């Protein structure tokens, strides 16, 4: 299994640096031999306290907007929208870096034999080089058990470790950077807002042999055999005693031997990482053992002399395998129970004013961050999203009432921040007034339940789904055709062209909204029935479901993006929102809705031939959609494209700039090619590319509480094992004639429309033989 990222020179910039993290604390390691730079983040360091941003004229504006849109006066409606509906101010809070660690080594010569790696099987970054006859090694990891970044320096000679290290790099927005205890520096500050977030970071060091001391605002180590640098950080977001807590974290870690810290870190991390294993056949046709990771990524692009056919013949399954494992590594490193959920950059951001604020963009990006959480057996990494959702729900109740005059439920637009801000974000008509962000986020609750069967979780979070649905029961309007639709809204970030040549963004009833609300209502109905609650609400939702528009086929044979069959201004737009029904939802499937599946295919083809999928996350989404259409060739083509055109040298996704969503979308697409669980069925190898002709995977999760492992040869299933975590029925599409065995005995099964159906017992392992 491929688990090593490898490079022959230090990082020149952020897109070459290597990420480490424990869910809360993050670092980007540049790997300089004599001068190391580690850029630091803590997931709750944002630019200020909560803001109340609902426009005081929103109620008046809503009535005017709806009237203008019904009259077809789109331009006038959009003008009103920016006067009376946008947020005041337009922006919520944004994510900010903590600072930098700089380590300046004293070396008696020029470094050579340089190598840096990231071992994602153990979550440890490594830099090694030689100076003269002395080999130097530096290991870095961020420990979840010890809540600390650990940097360990060793050499092959005695008394050869001498360096100074500092923490800083924020320019401003900090207060002190001075000694706070023996061999420790305290770096503290905050956002400066009235109710802002304040931080305290502690940098400490220990050494074997030699001397350790603080000098001014830095720590120096002289003539040591080995040394360990500790970085801890706490913020006021998590508690009032944050400065004391940071110092205690550092003191505790500094009392431990390095091997003890390393062991605890690896044990904790591998309990999550080792759940899943993927092995793809090597189809590279070249010996790539001496190539670095960045060279392998560049190789997939071909060169200026290669035509498209030549590029198609460049393969590297093991790089795809590494990419899959890297996605799981990033999730474990950036999202743990009790931390914040992953934002646009996960937890890794170097800019005080990052692109799009490095917020939670919830018209696809935040949701995509968690697409592979359940299927890749990392359910607990999904939990921070639900913690944020509680704050979104609380604020969204106020936004629903103040902005839309609705006293039941909550609403969230296309962005939120650490405080759960729900007012419209930005001054950008294609995105700002989209009211379905909270509803999409709420769908993750039932998805988590479908995979885990956790009734206590469902009971605890049900109210969020319920309140998301309640808002729409009052917000939806009749479109004049007897259908219930959203108004005003947008199809995220896209612009339409009317038959009269008018360009517009604001509209009545975009397809994605109806699809999201359809899934939301169904999730609430199923949840309420399981919990035995809200019978009247269920009746109301069922009645409204009958009036919600369902996916329609337009004049190009495509799934319509708007309630009217408008043209797109940009046919190759990066968002393909009307195919939410295909993925991540299950409203369109080849088995259940073949005509709509054909239209979904036509939609993708139309987008792609006009340049669609040109951003990393968009390409990743498209790969997932092709998997849902069982098109293995297009899955492979788009995964290759994602790697070759939208992946930085450090394997992080590029929008550009860096956005982490594409990494998780890509990992999800690889998973969807191997295993899907839709409409109550588990589908084995539904979109297996010919290029992955042999391989195996273990530990993937399917809805219903099943863990699936498989091997295949010549693109055909050889065997599968299904572990059941509860009593229940398993419905399986194996794509071939198969028998089911448990504990050496045949299991009674039946076949309906190509689906193998059998009952399972909790704790049973069922072998599928072909």
C-alpha positions, 0 to 999 in steps of 0.5 A, a space after each residue: 500500500 502506497 503511503 509515502 510522499 517523497 521529495 528531494 528538495 525543501 518546499 519553495 512555497 505553501 503548495 510544496 510544504 507538507 501538512 501535519 495535524 491532530 484535528 485542531 493544531 495544524 502545521 505546514 512543513 517546508 523542510 529547509 535543512 539549515 532554516 526550517 519553516 513551519 507555518 502554524 494553525 489552530 482551528 478556532 483562530 478566526 478574525 473576530 467575534 460573532 456578527 449580527 448581519 441580517 439586513 434590517 430592510 430584508 422583510 420589505 425587500 423579500 416582498 418586492 423581490 418576489 413580486 419583481 421575479 414573478 413579473 420577470 423583472 430580473 434586473 430590478 429584482 437583483 438591484 433590490 437584493 443588493 440594497 435590502 437583502 444582503 448582509 450588513 456588513 457583507 462578510 462574516 468572520 474569516 479564518 486566520 493563521 497562528 504564526 510560524 516556527 523558525 528553526 535555524 540550525 548551526 551546520 559546519 558545511 553544505 547539506 547534501 543527500 537531502 530527502 523529505 517525506 510524509 509517512 501517512 501510515 504513521 502521520 510523521 513528516 521527516 527531513 534528513 540530510 548529511 553535512 560532512 560525515 554527520 547525518 541529521 534527521 528531523 521528525 515532525 508530527 502533531 499528537 492528538 493524545 498529547 495535544 502538541 506538535 512534536 519536532 525531534 532532531 537527531 544526528 549520527 554524531 554526539 554533540 552535533 545538534 545546535 540551533 535556535 528556534 522562534 515563534 512569530 510571523 503574524 506581523 500584528 494581532 499578537 501581544 507577547 512573545 517572551 519566556 514563561 517558564 523553564 525553556 519555554 516561550 509564550 506567544 499570545 494575542 487575538 483578533 482584537 474584536 469586541 468578542 474576539 478569539 484570543 490564543 496562547 501558544 507555548 514553544 518549549 524544548 528539551 535536549 539530551 546532552 548540551 545546553 538548552 536556554 531561552 535568550 530573549 524571545 527565542 530558545 537556543 540549544 547548544 551541542 546536544 545529542 538530540 533535541 525535542 521542540 514542543 508547540 502547544 496552543 489553546 484559545 478562548 473559543 474552547 475555554 477561559 483558562 486557555 493560557 494556563 492550559 497551553 502551558 500545562 500541555 507544554 509542560 506535560 509533553 516536555 516531561 515525556 520521552 520522545 519515544 513515548 510521545 511518538 508511540 502514543 501518537 502512532 497508536 492513536 492515529 493508526 486506530 483510524 487509518 488502518 481501518 481501510 486498505 486499498 491495493 491497486 495493480 501497478 500499471 505504470 510501465 516504468 520504474 518509478 521507485 526513484 521518482 519523487 511524488 511531485 515528479 510522478 504528478 508531473 509525469 501524468 501530464 505528459 510534456 509539450 510533445 505529447 498529444 492527448 493519446 500519448 497522455 492517455 497512455 501514461 498511467 500510475 495506479 500507485 499514485 492514485 492509491 497514494 492519493 486515496 490514502 492521503 485523503 484519509 490522512 487529511 481527514 484524520 489530521 484535520 477533523 477529530 471529535 471536539 475540534 472544528 470541522 474542516 473549512 475551505 483549506 481544512 486547517 492549513 492556511 498561511 494568509 491573514 486574509 485568505 481566499 474566500 475567507 477560508 470559511 465554510 462554503 456550504 453550496 458544495 465545498 464543506 459538504 464535499 469535505 465529508 463525502 468520504 467520512 462514512 464510506 471510508 470508515 471515519 464516522 467520528 471524523 464527521 462529528 465536528 460538522 454536527 457541532 457546527 450545525 448546532 450553532 448554525 441552527 441557533 443563529 439560523 432561527 433568528 435569520 429566518 425570523 428577521 429576514 424572512 418573517 418565518 417563526 419556525 425552523 432555521 435557514 443558512 445561506 451559502 457560507 458560515 463561519 466558526 460562530 455559525 453565521 447564517 446571513 447572506 455572505 458577500 456581494 455576489 449575485 450568483 451565490 449570495 441569496 441562496 437559502 438552502 445551505 443549512 438544508 444541505 448540511 442537515 442531510 449529513 445527519 441522516 447519512 451518518 445515521 444510515 451508516 452507523 445506525 446510532 439511534 442516540 445520535 439521531 435522537 440528539 440531532 433530529 431537531 436540526 433536520 426538523 427545523 431545516 424542513 420547518 423553515 421550508 414548509 413556510 418559505 415555499 411559494 406556489 409557482 403558478 403551476 401548482 408546484 411549491 418552489 423556493 423564491 428568491 434563490 439561485 442555482 449556485 454561482 451560475 447565470 442563466 439566459 432567458 429567451 429574451 436575452 436577459 441574463 440573470 441569477 436570482 430566480 424562482 425554483 432552481 432545480 437543486 433547491 427542489 432536490 435538496 428539499 425532497 431529500 430533506 423532507 424524506 429524511 425527516 419523515 423517516 427519522 420521525 417515524 423511527 423516533 415515533 414523533 411529530 406525526 402532524 409534521 410528517 403529514 404536512 411534509 408528505 403533502 408538500 412532497 407531492 408538490 415539489 418539482 422533480 428532475 425534468 429533462 430539457 431541450 438538450 436532453 439534459 437535466 434542467 437546472 432551473 424551473 424554466 428551461 433556460 440556457 446557461 451563460 457559461 455552458 461549461 460552468 464548474 457547478 453542476 448543481 442540477 445533478 445533486 439528484 445523481 450525486 450526492 443524492 440518490 434520486 437519479 440512478 441507472 437502475 431506478 430512473 434510467 431515462 433521468 440517468 441518460 439525461 444526467 449523462 447528457 448534462 455531464 457531456 454538455 458541461 465537459 465539452 464546453 470546458 467544465 470540470 476545470 477546478 479541482 473540486 468540480 473535477 472531483 464531483 464529476 468523477 463521483 457522478 460518472 461513478 454513479 452512472 457506472 461509467 468506469 472509463 470516465 471515472 478513471 479519466 477524471 481521477 487522472 485529470 484531477 491528479 495531473 491538472 488540479 493537484 499541487 506538488 504536495 498532493 493538496 487540491 488546487 482550485 486554484 488556489 489551494 482548496 482541500 475539498 477536491 482531495 476528499 471529493 477525489 477520495 470519495 470518487 475512488 470509493 464510489 468506483 469500488 463500492 456504492 450503497 444507494 436506494 437500500 442496495 450495496 453495489 460491488 465494483 460498480 464503476 471499476 476502471 479497466 486500468 484497475 484490473 486487479 486489486 483489493 480493498 478492505 474496511 469500506 463502509 456501506 449504509 446499513 452498518 456493513 463493512 465490506 472487503 473485496 478482491 478482484 481479478 481481470 476486472 471481475 469480483 473474485 470474493 467479498 466479505 461483508 461484516 454486519 454490525 446489526 441484525 438486518 437484511 442485506 441487499 447486494 448487487 455483485 454483478 455476477 452469479 454468487 453464493 453467500 456463506 457464513 461460518 462455512 454454511 450456506 446462507 439462504 438468499 433470494 434474487 430479485 432483479 439482479 439483487 441478492 437478498 439475505 438476512 444478517 446477524 449482528 457480528 456475522 461475517 458473510 462471504 460472497 463467493 463467485 
